[in-house]
Amino acid sequence: MEKPDDPLTAIPPDARALGLAGLLPQFASLLATLSGHPEWSFAAHALGFAYAALILSFLGGLWWGLAAAAGGRAPGWLYVAAVVPSLLALAACVPWALGENWPGPSLIALGAALIATLLVDRRLVADALAPHWWMALRTPLSIGLGATTIVIGLYA
């Protein structure tokens, strides 16, 4: 299969549109956080946390699916990497469950983890386990969601 010169133009339109739309819930949480309405604060932080944790877990599931689709070509590290996001999301819930300082530090940790997923994504492309346009899609999504989550955490 021939690669187009520009990975940006190779992103399937539905993947681009739905991926970008996936940033909207976190942007809404950020706007609610920055609005200054105290009655919106807890919901904005809790929903921002939940969405970040869900997407982080989703990415792990996506990596598992790519590993499974690759069959014997999938490196063992990929299955391990695929489980880590869900464990990190769960660990970020522990302070809340124990009544400790939450959600600020947990949101910041989730945001950093979302940005760090780009390391796995880059390796997937390098190992030809993800399409050549993958990073053109994943980079703005991971940085956008990760940075927004961190900002929500800083205001929590």
C-alpha positions as CSV (number, residue, x, y, z in Angstrom):
1,M,0.0,0.0,0.0
2,E,1.4,3.4,-1.0
3,K,1.6,6.1,1.6
4,P,0.4,9.5,0.8
5,D,2.9,12.3,1.4
6,D,0.8,14.1,4.0
7,P,-0.5,11.9,6.9
8,L,-2.9,14.8,7.8
9,T,-4.8,14.2,4.6
10,A,-4.8,10.5,5.0
11,I,-6.7,10.5,8.3
12,P,-10.2,9.0,7.6
13,P,-12.7,11.9,7.8
14,D,-14.9,10.1,10.3
15,A,-11.9,9.4,12.6
16,R,-10.9,13.0,12.5
17,A,-14.4,14.4,13.2
18,L,-15.2,12.0,15.9
19,G,-11.8,12.3,17.5
20,L,-12.0,16.0,17.7
21,A,-15.6,15.8,18.9
22,G,-14.2,13.7,21.7
23,L,-12.5,16.8,23.1
24,L,-15.8,18.6,23.6
25,P,-16.8,17.0,26.9
26,Q,-13.4,18.0,28.5
27,F,-13.6,21.5,27.1
28,A,-17.1,21.8,28.6
29,S,-15.7,20.7,32.0
30,L,-12.9,23.2,31.7
31,L,-15.4,26.0,30.8
32,A,-17.6,25.1,33.8
33,T,-14.5,25.0,36.0
34,L,-13.4,28.5,34.8
35,S,-16.9,29.9,35.0
36,G,-16.5,30.7,38.6
37,H,-20.0,29.3,39.4
38,P,-19.4,27.4,42.7
39,E,-22.4,25.2,42.2
40,W,-20.8,23.8,39.0
41,S,-17.4,23.2,40.5
42,F,-17.7,19.7,41.9
43,A,-19.6,18.4,38.8
44,A,-17.1,19.9,36.5
45,H,-14.2,18.4,38.3
46,A,-15.8,15.0,38.8
47,L,-17.0,14.8,35.2
48,G,-13.6,16.0,33.9
49,F,-11.9,13.3,36.0
50,A,-14.3,10.6,34.9
51,Y,-14.0,11.5,31.2
52,A,-10.2,11.5,31.4
53,A,-10.1,8.2,33.2
54,L,-12.5,6.7,30.6
55,I,-10.5,7.9,27.6
56,L,-7.3,6.7,29.2
57,S,-8.8,3.2,29.6
58,F,-10.2,3.4,26.1
59,L,-6.7,3.9,24.7
60,G,-5.5,0.9,26.6
61,G,-8.3,-1.2,25.0
62,L,-7.5,0.3,21.6
63,W,-3.8,-0.9,22.0
64,W,-5.0,-4.3,23.1
65,G,-7.1,-4.5,19.9
66,L,-4.1,-3.5,17.7
67,A,-2.0,-6.1,19.4
68,A,-4.7,-8.8,18.9
69,A,-5.1,-7.8,15.3
70,A,-1.4,-8.1,14.7
71,G,-1.4,-11.6,16.0
72,G,2.1,-13.1,16.3
73,R,3.7,-9.8,15.1
74,A,2.6,-8.0,18.3
75,P,5.4,-7.5,20.8
76,G,4.7,-8.7,24.4
77,W,5.2,-5.2,25.8
78,L,2.2,-4.0,24.0
79,Y,-0.2,-6.2,26.0
80,V,1.4,-4.9,29.2
81,A,1.1,-1.3,27.9
82,A,-2.5,-1.9,27.1
83,V,-3.4,-2.8,30.7
84,V,-1.5,0.0,32.3
85,P,-4.0,2.9,31.4
86,S,-6.9,1.2,33.2
87,L,-4.7,0.6,36.3
88,L,-3.6,4.2,36.3
89,A,-7.2,5.4,36.0
90,L,-8.2,3.2,38.9
91,A,-5.3,4.4,41.0
92,A,-6.3,8.0,40.4
93,C,-9.6,7.1,42.1
94,V,-8.0,6.0,45.3
95,P,-7.6,9.4,46.9
96,W,-11.3,10.1,46.3
97,A,-12.3,6.7,47.7
98,L,-10.2,7.3,50.8
99,G,-11.4,10.9,51.3
100,E,-8.0,12.4,50.7
101,N,-7.0,15.4,48.5
102,W,-9.0,15.0,45.3
103,P,-9.5,15.8,42.4
104,G,-6.6,18.2,41.6
105,P,-3.6,15.8,41.9
106,S,-5.6,13.0,40.3
107,L,-6.6,15.2,37.4
108,I,-3.0,16.3,36.9
109,A,-1.8,12.7,36.9
110,L,-4.4,11.6,34.4
111,G,-3.6,14.5,32.1
112,A,0.1,13.7,32.2
113,A,-0.7,10.0,31.5
114,L,-2.9,11.0,28.5
115,I,0.0,13.0,27.0
116,A,2.4,10.1,27.8
117,T,0.3,7.8,25.7
118,L,1.9,9.4,22.7
119,L,5.1,7.4,23.4
120,V,3.2,4.1,22.9
121,D,1.4,5.5,19.9
122,R,4.7,6.5,18.3
123,R,6.1,3.1,18.8
124,L,3.0,1.5,17.3
125,V,3.5,3.5,14.1
126,A,7.3,2.7,14.1
127,D,6.5,-1.0,14.4
128,A,3.8,-0.7,11.6
129,L,1.1,-1.8,14.1
130,A,-0.9,1.4,13.5
131,P,-1.5,3.3,10.3
132,H,1.0,5.9,9.1
133,W,-1.5,8.7,9.8
134,W,-2.0,7.6,13.4
135,M,0.3,10.2,15.0
136,A,-1.3,13.0,13.0
137,L,-4.6,12.1,14.7
138,R,-3.4,11.0,18.1
139,T,-1.0,13.9,18.8
140,P,-3.6,16.8,18.9
141,L,-6.1,14.5,20.7
142,S,-3.7,13.4,23.4
143,I,-2.2,16.8,23.9
144,G,-5.6,18.5,23.8
145,L,-7.2,16.2,26.3
146,G,-4.2,15.9,28.5
147,A,-3.5,19.6,28.7
148,T,-7.2,20.4,29.3
149,T,-7.3,17.8,32.1
150,I,-4.2,19.3,33.7
151,V,-5.7,22.8,33.6
152,I,-8.9,21.5,35.3
153,G,-6.7,19.9,37.9
154,L,-4.8,23.1,38.6
155,Y,-8.1,24.9,39.3
156,A,-9.6,22.0,41.3
